[in-house]
Amino acid sequence: MGAMVFTGGPIWTGGPSSGSGPAALGVDGGRIVAVGDRADVQAALAKPYELVDLAGRALIPGLHDAHVHPVQGALERLRCDLSHLNDRAAYRAAVAAYAEAHPDRTWITGGGWSMSAFPGGLPHRTDLDTVAPGRPVFLPNRDHHSAWVSTAALAAAGIDARTPDPRSGRIERDPDGSPSGVLHEAAMDLVTPLLPEDTETDYDQALLEAQRYLFSLGVTGWQDAIVGSYAGSRDQYDTYRRAAASGRLRARVAGALWWDRSQGLEQLAFMAERRAAAGGRFRTPIVKIMQDGVAENFTASMLEPYVGHDFCGTSNVDPQRLRSYVAALDAAGFSVHFHAIGDRAVRECLDAVEAGGNTQRHHIAHLHVVNPADVPRFAALDVTANIQSLWATHHEQNDTLCVPFFGPDRVAHQYPFGAIHRAGGRLAAGSDWPVSTPDPWPAIHVAVHRTEPPDSAESAWPASQTPMLPEQALTLEQALCAYTAGSAYVSHLDREVGALTAGRAADLVVLDRDPFTPGAELHTVKADLVFVDGTLVHER
């Protein structure tokens, strides 16, 4: 952590209208010492230093992902990983190859398939039975709200035509009532207890792989959106604590503790114990409440029924109980990280903050559909919009599985990031990896253009280059602020990181270009050098 001076390229310090004015930035002892003219920065150091020539490349704050599942993302990369594939034939081939390469595995696990690869978003168990005959297979899709399972997996769980749908879940069925091989939401929990338990070593290795991968993308910190046991996953709280205690955790991590909706306020004491026991690079000042599901399987909670159906989705937590939970959490000093996809879920979360208290840094993630009447409430209640901007395009999954069931009014209410910002609302940004790529730059491209990145798998969809509600676009500066200062704020890390100012930690990214240059092709921007506390953690 020796002294360094960065100069020779634009320096974006973060914050509104910061531009790229300063000529140099000085670092010493892992902290930013000075930002400004090169002579002033050199004088502030008053000691020998290493000169880092930006050579026209931009220097920006380390990016912070405000909604990500790194351990799960890395585990899927290390198993039957379908996330880089996009059609049924490729999925079949990948599962077949994995089954052949791992004949000793009692279960085939992994995931990452796209609903748009199948008619109606629904694969069938017979595909898995063909490529992995007789073997139980459990593969969550990219959003982890549904799973594709084999006949052997269904049999192992005792799921047949007589099995009722669980509360907050649904079993897809063939015309004769037998399970077809897709389980939605809580229906996945009928199988997950049977899966081989991930070991402590599995999780330790996955966290380190996730950290390496995120560093390579310029992400120097994150908010883990579920710390706890969810849908059969192993609780990663102790994984983070071990990594922090050993020094292996270099990133700054805020954990959102999972609120078990089968319980009530009695779990608050457990949350407080966990917050007190965390420390170092890992803190847990946040609680995650999943208020609804997703629109693709009709579990997103809507104010009006889905077109052609007589139901409005599912609110996982009774709205009155939600208000009491938020009041208690707010009084206890916890921020609440809400998952809300549908407009009713968004309203229920805002109502809970308004009734229960807004002294903490509450934030709502995803925001697929937001009723216009609720847009100004983000600023009025000081609730941050935690955006996953990569999804705000005309891509096949949204256009075929969501839009037809929204109707014309709700279609115009999708991902209103620009409106929330114009109304004075605060924005944070995240990827939701492994639901989608953790690379911030394709997401920033979408935030600015509201079109699919030209090189994405979704770009073949005919409407992909037609902007989705272009009035909801952000400027590049606004999108970068969301990925830096806004995300640091909701993770309670804004005193340390999020902007390049004297006294803050030297979490820095040297990009391969100046993204503010016209025609910079935002979706292809790369991180050349990444520093945490002034120490190089990635070099491209």
Secondary structure, 3 states (H helix, E strand, C coil): CCCEEEECCCECCCCCCCCCCCCEEEEECCEEEEEECHHHHHHHHCCCCEEEECCCCCEEECEEEEEECHHHHHHHHCCEECCCCCCHHHHHHHHHHHHHHCCCCCCEEEECECHHHCHHHCCCHHHHHHHCCCCCEEEEECCCCEEEECHHHHHHHCCCCCCCCCCCEEEEECCCCCEEEEEEEHHHHHCHHHCCCCCHHHHHHHHHHHHHHHHHCCEEEEEEEEECCCCCCCCCHHHHHHHHHHCCCCCEEEEEEECCCCCCHHHHHHHHHHHHHCECCEEEEEEEEECCCCHHHCCCCCCCCCCCCCCCCCCCCCHHHHHHHHHHHHHCCCEEEEEECCHHHHHHHHHHHHHHCCCCCCEEEECCECCHHHCCHHHHHCCEEEECHHHCCCCHHHHHHCHHHHHHHHHCCECCHHHHHHCCCCEEECCCCCCCCCCHHHHHHHHHHCCCCCCCHHHHCCCCCCCCCHHHCCCHHHHHHHHHHHHHHHCCCCCCCCCCCCCCECCEEEECCCCCCCCCCHHHCCEEEEEECCEEEEEC
